[in-house]
Amino acid sequence: MMKNNILLTVIGMLMISLSALAQNTDELKKEIAKIKKNNSQYIYAEAVANTKEEAEGLADELLNAEVIKWASTMKKMQGKTIIVGNTKQIQEQISLPRGNMFRSFIFVKKSDILATNDAQVIGESTTPQESVSTVTPVFSETVMTIASYNDYYQMTDKIKELKTIGKIGHFARYGNLERPDIYYLAIYNQQGQVVAVLSSGQKRINVKTGQPDELTNYSGCGAIGFTIKE
C-alpha cells in the first residue's frame, strides 16, 4: 500500500470582507450556496466564532483538513507535495441575542490544487521523510484545557469556572443550543466519560486528533456546547 506523504502549502489567500464588496448579505449567501452545491469543483470549509481572527483561523484549519482528505483519495497526488493557491475567504458578522459572532467561509477550486515531486516549495526546504499526511490544527489554551478532561463532572465544573473568569462565553446542553454550529462540542457517553471535543463549524475537527469528525459519530452520547471569548 502506498503511503500518503502530503505537504500542504498555501501560496495565496484573498480575503473578501463585507465592507469591501458592493454585495449585500443575500448575494454573499447565494455565492456560498452556489459553491456548496458545486462540490465537484470546490473544496470549502466554514467556521463561526466570537472573534473574526478565531473564525478565520479555524476555517483555514478545517479547509486544510478537507484538502488533505481529498488529496489522499487522488492517486496522482499520493506521495507528493500538495500546493494550494488562490484560496478565497468570505467573512460575515452575525448578530445574535447574546452578541455578535463572526462567520468565515473559505474555499478553493480543485483545479488550483497542484501536486509536485519537488521537495522545495516557496523557499522552504523539506525531504520526503519530513512530509506529513495531515495538518494538525492549533486550538486555544481554553479549548485544550477542556479537551484534557475525561470525566464529565470535572469537565463541566471546569467550563463553569472558565465562564466565571471570562474565558468562555455561553454554554448549554446541545438540545438547548440555538445555533449549534457556532459552538465547540464536548461529547460524553452514558458512563459519564468525555469521549471527544469537536470544533465549531458545520464541518468539525476533533480537537485531540486534529482529524475531521462529527457528532453523528457518537450515537447515544450527549454534548455540551460552549463558545470561547479569548
NUVEXSE-14239 format. One record per residue (C-alpha): residue in one letter; chain; x, y, z. Coordinates in steps of 0.001 Angstrom, whole numbers, plus 524288, in hexadecimal, padded with zeros to 5 digits. Each point is the difference from the previous one (the first is absolute). Layout:
BEGIN
SITE, A, A, X, Y, Z
...
***
This chain:
BEGIN
SITE, M, A, 80000, 80000, 80000
SITE, M, A, 8055A, 80D49, 7FC49
SITE, K, A, 80244, 80926, 80B67
SITE, N, A, 7F976, 80D3A, 7FE34
SITE, N, A, 80AC1, 809C2, 8033A
SITE, I, A, 7F9EE, 80D4E, 7FDA2
SITE, L, A, 80536, 80D8F, 802FF
SITE, L, A, 7F585, 80A52, 7FF02
SITE, T, A, 804B7, 80D82, 7FC04
SITE, V, A, 7F6E4, 80BA4, 7FEB2
SITE, I, A, 805EF, 809A1, 7F660
SITE, G, A, 7F562, 80A4B, 7FF93
SITE, M, A, 7F3BD, 804B0, 806C2
SITE, L, A, 7F678, 80A9D, 7FBFD
SITE, M, A, 7F7C8, 80556, 80B32
SITE, I, A, 7F27A, 804B8, 7FC53
SITE, S, A, 7F9B5, 80861, 80A7E
SITE, L, A, 7F22F, 8051C, 7FFA6
SITE, S, A, 804B7, 80E01, 80112
SITE, A, A, 808EA, 7FE55, 7F436
SITE, L, A, 7F5D9, 7FA74, 7F6DC
SITE, A, A, 7F475, 80682, 7F96F
SITE, Q, A, 7F82E, 7F3F9, 80347
SITE, N, A, 7F573, 7FEA1, 80A15
SITE, T, A, 7FE39, 7F4B7, 80969
SITE, D, A, 7F64A, 7F90F, 7F72B
SITE, E, A, 80988, 80033, 7F491
SITE, L, A, 80AD3, 7FA6E, 80882
SITE, K, A, 7F70A, 7F53A, 804C3
SITE, K, A, 7FC8A, 7FCCE, 7F1EF
SITE, E, A, 80E70, 7FF3F, 7FC87
SITE, I, A, 802B0, 7F6F5, 80B7B
SITE, A, A, 7F44C, 7F76C, 7FC9D
SITE, K, A, 804BE, 7FF0D, 7F1E4
SITE, I, A, 80D80, 7FB93, 80468
SITE, K, A, 7FA4F, 7F5ED, 80963
SITE, K, A, 7F7A3, 7FA1E, 7F536
SITE, N, A, 80B83, 7FF3C, 7F6BE
SITE, N, A, 8087E, 7F70C, 8084E
SITE, S, A, 80543, 7F971, 7F3D7
SITE, Q, A, 807FE, 80C5D, 7FD70
SITE, Y, A, 801FE, 805C7, 80D91
SITE, I, A, 804D1, 7FC1E, 80D6C
SITE, Y, A, 7FAFE, 808B5, 80ADF
SITE, A, A, 7FF17, 801A0, 80EAD
SITE, E, A, 7F975, 80991, 8092D
SITE, A, A, 800B2, 8039F, 80E46
SITE, V, A, 7F90B, 80917, 80961
SITE, A, A, 806AB, 805DA, 80BEA
SITE, N, A, 7FFA3, 80B59, 8097C
SITE, T, A, 80AEC, 80734, 7F903
SITE, K, A, 80341, 8024D, 7F1BA
SITE, E, A, 80DBD, 7FAB1, 80203
SITE, E, A, 7FB70, 7F355, 80653
SITE, A, A, 7F5EE, 7FDB5, 7F545
SITE, E, A, 80A53, 8023C, 7F571
SITE, G, A, 809D8, 7F716, 80683
SITE, L, A, 7F68B, 7F4ED, 8026E
SITE, A, A, 7FA67, 800AF, 7F23A
SITE, D, A, 80DD6, 7FF3E, 7FA95
SITE, E, A, 802ED, 7F423, 8087B
SITE, L, A, 7F393, 7F953, 7FB89
SITE, L, A, 80316, 802A7, 7F1B2
SITE, N, A, 80DAA, 7FA6F, 801A9
SITE, A, A, 7FA31, 7F387, 80581
SITE, E, A, 7F635, 7FF2B, 7F4D0
SITE, V, A, 80A99, 80208, 7F5B0
SITE, I, A, 80883, 7F579, 8062B
SITE, K, A, 7F461, 7F6B5, 80096
SITE, W, A, 7FCBF, 8025F, 7F1A8
SITE, A, A, 80E28, 7FF3E, 7FB50
SITE, S, A, 801DC, 7F2EE, 806E3
SITE, T, A, 7F55D, 7FA3E, 7F733
SITE, M, A, 80683, 804C8, 7F380
SITE, K, A, 809AC, 7F5ED, 7FB0F
SITE, K, A, 807FA, 80A0D, 7F874
SITE, M, A, 8021B, 807F7, 80C7D
SITE, Q, A, 803F8, 7F50A, 80918
SITE, G, A, 80DD0, 80152, 80527
SITE, K, A, 80181, 80DC4, 7FA92
SITE, T, A, 8008E, 80DD6, 80512
SITE, I, A, 7F2DC, 806D5, 7FEE9
SITE, I, A, 7FFC0, 80E7B, 7FC9B
SITE, V, A, 7F37D, 807C8, 8020C
SITE, G, A, 7FEB1, 80D07, 7F91A
SITE, N, A, 7F5BB, 80AA3, 7FE88
SITE, T, A, 7F8BE, 7FCE6, 80C84
SITE, K, A, 7F4A6, 80945, 8026B
SITE, Q, A, 7F922, 80359, 80CB0
SITE, I, A, 7F30B, 806AE, 8025C
SITE, Q, A, 7FDA6, 80639, 80D3E
SITE, E, A, 7F2EF, 8037B, 805EF
SITE, Q, A, 7FBC5, 805B2, 80CF0
SITE, I, A, 7F430, 7F967, 80612
SITE, S, A, 7F746, 806C1, 809C8
SITE, L, A, 7FA7F, 7F734, 80AA3
SITE, P, A, 7F89D, 802EC, 80C9D
SITE, R, A, 80C37, 7FCF2, 807EB
SITE, G, A, 808D1, 808B6, 7F7C5
SITE, N, A, 806A9, 80071, 7F2CE
SITE, M, A, 806F1, 7F43D, 7FA51
SITE, F, A, 80892, 7FED6, 7F3FE
SITE, R, A, 7FED7, 7F62C, 7F4FF
SITE, S, A, 80B39, 7FCBB, 7F6F1
SITE, F, A, 7FD8A, 7F82E, 7F39A
SITE, I, A, 80C2D, 7FBB0, 7F8BA
SITE, F, A, 800DD, 7F8B9, 7F31D
SITE, V, A, 8092C, 7FC01, 7F529
SITE, K, A, 7FE1B, 7FA84, 7F271
SITE, K, A, 804C2, 7F220, 7FEAC
SITE, S, A, 806A9, 8043D, 7F36C
SITE, D, A, 8087A, 80932, 80843
SITE, I, A, 80529, 7F4AB, 8081D
SITE, L, A, 80C85, 7FAED, 7FA0F
SITE, A, A, 808D6, 7F464, 802B1
SITE, T, A, 80EBA, 80084, 7FE60
SITE, N, A, 80B94, 7F721, 80264
SITE, D, A, 80882, 80B8F, 803C2
SITE, A, A, 804D7, 7FFC4, 80DF8
SITE, Q, A, 801D3, 80EC9, 7FFFA
SITE, V, A, 7F416, 808DB, 7FFA7
SITE, I, A, 80003, 80EE2, 80139
SITE, G, A, 80D9D, 80069, 8059E
SITE, E, A, 7FD4A, 7F61F, 80AAE
SITE, S, A, 8074E, 7F338, 7FF1B
SITE, T, A, 7FBD3, 7F2C6, 804DC
SITE, T, A, 80274, 7F1D5, 7FCD0
SITE, P, A, 7F62C, 7F56D, 7FC81
SITE, Q, A, 801EC, 7FA59, 80D9E
SITE, E, A, 7FC21, 80D06, 805FA
SITE, S, A, 7F396, 8012A, 7F80D
SITE, V, A, 7F3AB, 7FE12, 807D9
SITE, S, A, 7F310, 7F9B2, 7FCD1
SITE, T, A, 7F7DD, 808E3, 808A2
SITE, V, A, 7FF5D, 80E1F, 80428
SITE, T, A, 7FE9E, 800F5, 80EBB
SITE, P, A, 7F73B, 80B6F, 803E9
SITE, V, A, 803E4, 8089E, 80B6B
SITE, F, A, 7F545, 802DE, 809D3
SITE, S, A, 7FFC7, 809CF, 80B12
SITE, E, A, 804F2, 7FC98, 80D92
SITE, T, A, 7F20B, 80080, 8052C
SITE, V, A, 7FB31, 7F5F3, 7F628
SITE, M, A, 80B97, 7F719, 8029C
SITE, T, A, 7FD8F, 800FD, 80EA3
SITE, I, A, 7F210, 7FB43, 7FE6C
SITE, A, A, 80471, 7F537, 7F6B8
SITE, S, A, 80991, 7FB1F, 80A62
SITE, Y, A, 7F4F4, 7FB4D, 808DA
SITE, N, A, 7FAEE, 7F21F, 7FF56
SITE, D, A, 7F5AC, 80126, 80AAE
SITE, Y, A, 7F339, 806CF, 7FC93
SITE, Y, A, 7FE04, 8063E, 80D5E
SITE, Q, A, 80DDD, 8052B, 800CC
SITE, M, A, 7FEB6, 80530, 7F22A
SITE, T, A, 7F345, 80748, 802CD
SITE, D, A, 805A4, 805A3, 80C94
SITE, K, A, 80B72, 8052A, 7F80A
SITE, I, A, 7F6EA, 805FF, 7F5DE
SITE, K, A, 7F8AD, 8071A, 80ADF
SITE, E, A, 80CDA, 804CB, 805B5
SITE, L, A, 804AA, 804FA, 7F2C0
SITE, K, A, 7F2E8, 80695, 7FDF3
SITE, T, A, 8018B, 8071F, 80D04
SITE, I, A, 80D6E, 80563, 7FC73
SITE, G, A, 7FB88, 80449, 7F275
SITE, K, A, 806D6, 7F606, 7F74A
SITE, I, A, 7F37E, 7F938, 7FBD6
SITE, G, A, 7F420, 806F9, 7FAB0
SITE, H, A, 7F352, 7F868, 7FFDA
SITE, F, A, 7FE8C, 7F17A, 802A8
SITE, A, A, 7F45A, 7F6CC, 80034
SITE, R, A, 7FBDA, 7F23A, 7FCFA
SITE, Y, A, 7FF63, 7FD0E, 7F177
SITE, G, A, 7F124, 7FF84, 7FFB0
SITE, N, A, 7FF4A, 80DE8, 80535
SITE, L, A, 80958, 80617, 7F622
SITE, E, A, 7F9CB, 8099E, 7F69F
SITE, R, A, 80B11, 7FF0F, 7F60D
SITE, P, A, 807AD, 7F376, 802B7
SITE, D, A, 80A00, 802B3, 7F547
SITE, I, A, 805BC, 80BBF, 80737
SITE, Y, A, 80346, 7F7C8, 80C01
SITE, Y, A, 80B0A, 7F6E6, 80366
SITE, L, A, 7FA3B, 7F30B, 80489
SITE, A, A, 8049A, 7F80D, 80BB1
SITE, I, A, 7FA47, 7F279, 7FDC7
SITE, Y, A, 7FDBC, 7F661, 80B1C
SITE, N, A, 7FA8D, 7F233, 800D6
SITE, Q, A, 7F62A, 7F9DA, 8094B
SITE, Q, A, 80AE2, 7FBCC, 80916
SITE, G, A, 803B4, 80E33, 8026C
SITE, Q, A, 80C6D, 7FF9B, 7F7E4
SITE, V, A, 803F8, 80AFE, 7F6DB
SITE, V, A, 8026D, 7F91C, 7F314
SITE, A, A, 8031B, 80B93, 7F727
SITE, V, A, 8005F, 80EB6, 7FE9E
SITE, L, A, 7FC70, 8050B, 7F272
SITE, S, A, 802B6, 80D48, 7F9F7
SITE, S, A, 7F537, 80966, 7FC32
SITE, G, A, 7FB46, 800A2, 7F1F0
SITE, Q, A, 7F7A6, 7F797, 7F72F
SITE, K, A, 80BFA, 7F7DA, 7FCCB
SITE, R, A, 80653, 7FD23, 80D15
SITE, I, A, 80D89, 7FBA5, 8042E
SITE, N, A, 80302, 7F72B, 80B76
SITE, V, A, 80836, 80872, 80922
SITE, K, A, 8086F, 7F4B9, 804DE
SITE, T, A, 80292, 7F927, 7F313
SITE, G, A, 7FFC0, 80BB1, 7F6CA
SITE, Q, A, 7F7C6, 7F7F5, 7F682
SITE, P, A, 7F287, 802EA, 7FA2E
SITE, D, A, 7F54D, 7FAE8, 808EC
SITE, E, A, 7F17E, 801F5, 8024F
SITE, L, A, 7F5B5, 7FE45, 80A71
SITE, T, A, 7F96C, 7F4E0, 7F897
SITE, N, A, 80BF1, 7F7A4, 802D7
SITE, Y, A, 7FBFF, 7FFB1, 80E61
SITE, S, A, 7F2B9, 7F992, 8001A
SITE, G, A, 7F9C0, 7FF57, 80D6D
SITE, C, A, 808B3, 80AAE, 805A0
SITE, G, A, 7FC9F, 80D68, 8053B
SITE, A, A, 8072C, 80CC9, 7FD69
SITE, I, A, 802A1, 80CF4, 80693
SITE, G, A, 801D4, 80B80, 7F6D1
SITE, F, A, 808B4, 80B74, 8039C
SITE, T, A, 805D1, 80C25, 7F9A3
SITE, I, A, 80D68, 805E7, 80270
SITE, K, A, 80207, 80E52, 80375
SITE, E, A, 80EDF, 800D8, 7FF15
***
